[in-house]
Amino acid sequence: HEKVNGTGYPNKLAGEQYPEEAQLIALADQYCARMSPRAYRDPLLHKGVLRDILLDGGQTVAPEIATLFIKELGFYPPGLIVQLLSGEIGVVTKCGENADAPVVHVCYKPGRGDLKIPIQRNTSLGGNKVRKILLSDDPLVTFERRSVWRFNED
């Protein structure tokens, strides 16, 4: 619960008193808490949580820690279900070279249905770009997300 600006607790650590490793762990904990459902709210969406981290302005953690965290996660973290511009639906399996272009393993193709063996897509290319994020209970998601990990040996 410490904050890099010294307003946290229990020790009101500020600046260099608050180790970078501890800041990173605290940021990961905050991220997970915001992404998880609570009795009083639904889980927040990934992009909104990242936006909040950026807008924090170095109050909770040092700006370079926040930037590193976001760069490593990307806008589409592994495990997220996405629909591509092509209509294909798949699971993000790793961050791409650009934060907004993850590697996706497609598990569903329009006209063919669920695929037995997922197809890897580079979403930095035209029709493979991400159209939208889907929740696992979306009627468009007809496959088991865990099935993709058997084939992702990269």
C-alpha positions in Angstrom: 0.0 0.0 0.0 3.0 2.2 -0.3 3.1 5.0 -2.9 6.1 6.5 -4.5 4.9 10.0 -3.7 5.1 9.1 0.1 1.4 9.1 0.8 1.1 5.3 1.2 1.2 3.2 4.3 2.5 1.7 6.6 5.9 3.5 6.2 5.1 6.4 3.8 8.1 5.4 1.6 8.9 8.0 -1.0 11.2 8.1 -4.1 14.3 5.9 -3.8 13.1 4.6 -0.4 10.5 2.6 -2.3 12.5 -0.1 -4.2 11.7 -0.6 -7.9 11.0 -4.3 -7.3 8.4 -3.5 -4.7 6.8 -0.9 -7.0 6.5 -3.5 -9.8 5.0 -6.1 -7.4 2.6 -3.5 -6.1 1.6 -2.5 -9.6 1.0 -6.1 -10.6 -1.2 -6.6 -7.5 -3.2 -3.4 -8.3 -3.6 -4.6 -11.9 -4.9 -8.0 -10.9 -7.3 -6.5 -8.4 -8.8 -4.1 -11.0 -9.1 -6.9 -13.5 -10.9 -9.2 -11.0 -14.6 -9.0 -10.2 -15.7 -7.6 -6.8 -19.0 -7.8 -5.0 -19.5 -4.1 -5.8 -18.4 -4.1 -9.4 -17.7 -6.1 -12.6 -14.0 -6.6 -13.6 -12.5 -3.7 -15.4 -11.3 -4.0 -19.0 -7.6 -4.3 -19.6 -7.2 -1.1 -21.7 -9.1 0.9 -19.0 -6.8 -0.4 -16.3 -3.7 0.5 -18.4 -5.1 3.9 -19.0 -5.6 4.4 -15.3 -2.0 3.3 -14.7 -0.7 5.9 -17.2 -2.9 8.6 -15.8 -1.7 8.0 -12.3 1.1 10.4 -13.1 3.8 8.8 -10.9 1.7 9.0 -7.7 1.6 5.3 -7.0 4.7 4.0 -8.8 7.5 5.7 -10.7 6.5 6.5 -14.3 9.3 4.3 -15.7 7.9 1.4 -13.8 4.4 2.0 -15.2 5.8 2.3 -18.7 7.8 -0.9 -18.4 4.7 -2.8 -17.0 2.5 -1.6 -19.9 5.2 -2.4 -22.5 5.6 -5.9 -21.2 1.8 -6.6 -21.0 0.9 -4.9 -24.2 -2.7 -3.7 -24.9 -3.7 -7.3 -25.4 -2.3 -9.6 -22.7 -1.9 -13.4 -23.3 -5.1 -15.3 -22.6 -7.4 -12.5 -23.9 -10.0 -13.6 -26.5 -10.2 -11.3 -29.6 -12.0 -11.1 -32.9 -9.9 -10.1 -35.9 -11.1 -7.8 -38.8 -11.4 -11.1 -40.8 -14.1 -12.3 -38.4 -11.7 -15.0 -37.0 -11.7 -15.4 -33.3 -8.7 -16.5 -31.2 -6.6 -16.2 -28.1 -3.7 -13.8 -27.6 -0.7 -16.1 -26.9 2.0 -13.5 -26.6 2.7 -9.8 -27.1 3.9 -8.7 -30.5 6.6 -6.3 -31.4 4.0 -3.5 -31.1 1.8 -3.1 -28.0 -1.3 -3.0 -30.2 -0.4 -6.0 -32.4 -0.3 -9.3 -30.4 0.3 -12.8 -31.7 -3.1 -14.6 -31.8 -3.9 -18.2 -32.3 -7.2 -18.4 -34.2 -9.6 -21.1 -33.0 -12.6 -20.2 -35.0 -13.0 -19.2 -38.7 -16.2 -17.9 -40.2 -17.7 -20.6 -42.4 -15.5 -23.3 -41.0 -16.4 -23.1 -37.3 -14.0 -24.2 -34.5 -10.6 -25.4 -35.6 -8.9 -28.5 -34.3 -5.5 -27.0 -34.7 -5.3 -23.2 -34.1 -3.7 -21.0 -36.7 -1.1 -18.4 -35.7 -1.8 -14.8 -36.9 0.4 -11.8 -36.8 -2.1 -9.0 -36.0 0.2 -6.3 -37.3 -0.9 -7.3 -40.9 -4.1 -5.9 -42.6 -7.0 -8.2 -42.1 -5.4 -9.8 -39.1 -5.7 -6.6 -37.0 -7.8 -6.9 -33.8 -11.4 -5.7 -34.2 -12.5 -6.2 -30.6 -12.0 -8.0 -27.3 -14.5 -10.7 -26.5 -15.5 -12.0 -23.1 -15.4 -15.8 -22.5 -19.2 -15.9 -22.1 -19.8 -14.2 -25.5 -22.0 -16.4 -27.7 -19.3 -16.0 -30.5 -16.8 -17.8 -28.3 -17.5 -21.5 -29.0 -14.1 -23.0 -28.2 -12.2 -23.9 -25.1 -9.5 -21.3 -24.5 -7.2 -23.8 -22.9 -7.1 -25.8 -26.1 -4.8 -23.2 -27.7 -1.9 -23.6 -25.3 -1.2 -27.2 -26.5 -0.2 -25.8 -29.9 1.7 -22.7 -28.8 5.2 -24.0 -28.4 7.0 -20.8 -29.4 
